[in-house]
């Protein structure tokens, strides 16, 4: 069983249309461009800039969530460089085939 450290999102700010700078309770920070992973039935709608901009910090869970219920585990966000490639690979099934 893999160890899963619990992190909490302390605060965030939008620094681009699909980019967030996220600070965690351990003092670490990640700046993430989410656009490449916004595909599929849950995350695809977030390609709408207005919907993406509605992200909120959910205090009781200490995570980020969008109005359509999309969210990411804070541990995934905290360690984004470790997970990014796997997330991108999983979302490839939702990409339209090249014409």
N, C-alpha and C positions, 0 to 999 in steps of 0.2 A: 504494500500500500504506500502510495506516494504521500509525503508530508505536505499538507496544505496550510500555509500560514494565513492567518486572518489579518487582512489590512482593511482600513477604512478610508474612504475618500473624505478629506478634511475640507477641501474647497476646490473650485475649478474656475477657469475663465475661458471664454471663447477668444481665440487668437487668429481665427480664420473661418471661412465658411463651414468647413467640416473639421476644423482643428481645435482641440481643447488642450489647455495646459492644466494638468491635474496634480494636486498636492495631496499627499497621503499622511496618515497619522504618525508615521515613523519619520516624517520630515523629507522623504524622497519626493521626486517630481518626475512626471512624464509629460511630454508634449506629443500628442498623437493626432495624425491625420487619418480620420476614419473613412474617408471617401473610398479607398480601395476595398474595404470590407463591407460596404453598404450594398449588399445583394441579397436576394431571397425574400420570402414572404414577410419576415419580421423586420429585417434591417433595410431592405430595398426601399421602402417608403421614406426612409430618412434621407434619401438623395434629394428630397424636396428641402431646400435650404430653410424655409420657414418652419417646417416640422423639426428639422435637426436643431434649430435654434431654440426650441422649446425644452431642451434637456434641463433636468432639475436634479439637485442633490436631494435624495430621499434620506432624511435624517435617521429614521428608525433602522434603516438597513445600511446606512453610510455608503450608498452606491449612487451611480448616475442612472437615471431612467428617463425615457421619452414617453410622450402621451400615448403612444400605441403599445406600450408595455415592453419595448425593447430595452435591454440593459446588458451590462457586462459585469462579470464578477470583479470586485475590486482587486483581487489577487492577480487576475489576468491583466488588468490595466496597469497595475504596479510593475509587473514583469513583462510588459508588452513586447520587448525585443525577443523574449523566449517563445512567445505564443503567436506572434504576427504571421509568420510563414504558414503555420498550421491553419490559422483562421482563414488566410487567403486561399489556401488549397481547398478547404472545405467549402468556400463560397464559389469556387470556380464552376461547380455544377449548375449554378444559377445564372451564369453568364450566357449571353446569346452567342450562338456559334457564328464565326466569321463568315461573311457572304462572299 
